[in-house]
Every structure is written in C-alpha cells, then in structure tokens.
Amino acid sequence: MPEPSPPGRAAVRGVILDFYGTLVRLVEPLPPSHRPFFLRRGLIGPADAWGDRWSAGPPDGAEHTAHSANERAYHAWELERLRHRALACGVPAAEAGPLAVEIDRAMKDMRLAPFDDVPAALAGLRARGLTVAVCSNWYWDLDRALDAVGLTGLVDVAVTSARAGARKPHPLIYRTVLQQCGLRPEQALFVGDVWEVDVAGPLAQGMRAVHLWRPDRAVAGVAPPLPDGAARIASLTALSALV
C-alpha cells in the first residue's frame, strides 16, 4: 500500500473526510418508500415512472452557485427540481408542488449513526494538532447532521456542496474546504469511500487521498488500482499511520 506522504512532500496539516459512507451510515428505521405519497393521490403511473430513486439531482460535479446564496434559495431550488421531475413523471400540475414538499421532507428524514471507528479516529487526529474537516455532497444542514450524530466537537470545518455552490468532484468545493481550513492542497489528505469524488477529484486538485474501502461498504464493485499519492484502508483506525 503506497504511503500518501512520500519524502520531499509537505507534511500533512489537515485531514478532510467525506461524510456519508465514510463517517456515518444509515440505521433503522430507514426512510419510507416514495410510493405512498403517490398512491394516496391515486397516482399509480407516476409512482412507477418515478422509480426507486429519491433525488432529482444535481449530479456529481455540478456547479450551482446561483442557487446557493442562502438556505432559503437553495431549498426553493431543491423543491423546484423535485416538482419538475414529478411533472415529467405525469403528476398533475396542481399536485406536483405539494408532492415535492412531502418527498423532500421524507428523503431528508434519515437516521444516521457514526461508524464505530470514527470518534476515536477523529479524536486522535485532533490530538496530534491536525485540522479535521468534513467535505460532503450534502444538503444545506451538514452542521446540524454532524451535531445529531455527536461529531460536532471532533470537527473543525464542515463544507457542504449546498453552501459551497458545487458538488464534488467540482474544483470549487475542494477550494472552499481548503480555504476554510487554511491549507494548501499539498498539506491536505482527503479521505472517502467514493472513488471519483473522494480520491480522483482531490488528487486532481493537488491533495493526497485515502480510499476508504470498508468490508461493509455501500459502494459495490472492485476497488480501482491506486495511483501515486493515494492509499487504501479498510478502517479509519488505520488513518493515523498515514499522517
């Protein structure tokens, strides 16, 4: 496993971690199916057309600074995307707005819990004087989500795509978290479970990266080969050896 800190490179001064799948996971009760919201309106065809996917975007890598001016503007944009998708699935115009509100509320009603290795790993990084940040493709309220799972006191900086105006792997969100941490790219180590946004994206911006490949991961498939500047771990307990 290649070390992310080869000789001659700047020392790591901060560790930036993804949120969902890296620090936290879903626990029961899981969010409800979307179908009851459609079926109680008699919208069987639109329910089938909607399918199992909750979200209506934006896709990874999207830039949306115009909609990220404040929480109210961003939430209005979220609802409008859901409304447009409902209309495209055949929902009558009079029903699309109220349905979008219900789906938005339901898909954010997630019960999350930290992975067992997270509190000690974050505490260990901070005890060594490292800046600990979270950078996630998430809703506006990442700070509230961190507080709900008891991680607020272990995190120095939290950057969500909703507030940054772009989703990983767009360069803007990486620049935002680096700026808020007071770090140059070569001083940062990015850790996450999704290859394109947590490994390839940070590497392209000059950071080092660690691919978290948990045995009970949500990401399926085969782990890609590691490029220079990246490492792979199965648990965050192995992170301290890399910094």
C-alpha positions, -999 to 999 in steps of 0.1 A, spaced: 0 0 0 17 33 -11 21 59 15 4 93 8 34 112 23 65 105 2 98 121 11 101 157 -1 64 165 1 48 189 25 38 175 59 0 168 63 -15 196 84 -52 187 78 -74 157 71 -106 163 51 -132 135 52 -163 127 33 -195 124 54 -219 97 44 -203 62 39 -171 75 55 -181 89 89 -218 78 91 -242 52 78 -280 48 77 -296 29 106 -331 18 111 -358 29 108 -349 36 71 -366 64 51 -400 54 38 -407 45 2 -418 73 -20 -448 53 -33 -473 61 -5 -471 98 -14 -481 90 -49 -507 62 -42 -527 82 -17 -533 107 -45 -542 78 -69 -510 84 -90 -500 48 -98 -485 56 -132 -463 85 -119 -452 64 -90 -439 37 -114 -423 64 -136 -406 79 -106 -389 46 -97 -369 39 -66 -346 69 -69 -354 97 -43 -333 126 -55 -337 147 -86 -301 159 -87 -280 178 -90 -255 153 -104 -220 150 -91 -197 176 -104 -225 202 -109 -219 239 -102 -249 257 -88 -236 289 -71 -266 309 -83 -288 288 -62 -266 286 -31 -268 323 -20 -286 313 12 -306 284 27 -340 297 15 -328 300 -21 -312 266 -21 -343 249 -6 -365 265 -31 -343 251 -58 -344 216 -43 -382 218 -43 -383 231 -79 -362 202 -91 -385 177 -74 -416 195 -88 -402 193 -124 -394 157 -120 -429 150 -107 -444 168 -137 -421 148 -161 -435 116 -144 -470 126 -152 -481 142 -119 -508 169 -125 -496 204 -120 -518 211 -90 -503 181 -72 -467 185 -82 -458 212 -57 -473 196 -26 -459 162 -36 -424 178 -40 -427 191 -4 -436 157 10 -409 139 -9 -382 165 1 -392 161 38 -392 123 37 -359 118 19 -342 140 44 -357 121 74 -327 99 77 -315 83 109 -277 83 108 -250 69 132 -212 71 131 -192 40 122 -176 25 153 -141 36 143 -150 73 138 -149 90 172 -115 76 182 -100 83 148 -111 119 147 -101 125 183 -67 110 175 -61 133 145 -71 164 165 -49 153 194 -19 154 170 -28 191 162 -42 183 127 -72 203 113 -101 179 108 -127 189 82 -157 173 66 -165 179 29 -197 163 16 -222 164 -13 -250 170 12 -279 192 20 -276 227 35 -276 215 71 -244 194 73 -236 212 106 -269 200 121 -263 165 108 -229 164 124 -244 176 157 -271 150 155 -246 122 154 -224 136 181 -194 146 159 -195 184 162 -168 186 188 -145 165 167 -147 186 135 -131 219 129 -146 228 95 -177 215 77 -183 222 40 -214 210 22 -220 212 -16 -252 231 -9 -234 260 6 -202 258 -15 -222 260 -47 -208 229 -63 -207 192 -58 -176 170 -57 -156 165 -79 -161 201 -90 -129 221 -81 -149 248 -63 -159 226 -33 -123 215 -28 -110 250 -30 -137 261 -5 -128 235 21 -90 241 17 -96 279 21 -117 274 53 -91 251 67 -62 275 59 -44 247 39 -26 245 7 -35 214 -14 -2 196 -7 -9 200 31 -42 181 30 -52 145 30 -86 137 17 -104 106 29 -136 90 14 -153 59 2 -163 70 -34 -135 69 -59 -143 97 -83 -153 123 -57 -131 114 -28 -99 101 -45 -97 112 -81 -111 146 -75 -88 156 -46 -58 141 -64 -66 163 -94 -65 194 -71 -31 185 -57 -42 168 -25 -32 134 -13 -61 109 -9 -70 78 10 -96 55 -4 -117 40 25 -128 5 14 -148 -8 43 -158 -45 44 -194 -34 49 -193 -6 23 -223 6 5 -202 11 -27 -202 -20 -49 -177 -32 -74 -139 -37 -75 -116 -11 -60 -96 7 -87 -58 5 -88 -41 31 -66 -23 60 -84 6 79 -69 -4 100 -40 -32 76 -28 -35 49 -2 -63 25 7 -75 15 41 -103 -7 54 -110 13 86 -103 48 99 -83 32 127 -55 28 100 -56 65 92 -32 77 119 -3 57 104 -7 77 71 -3 111 87 
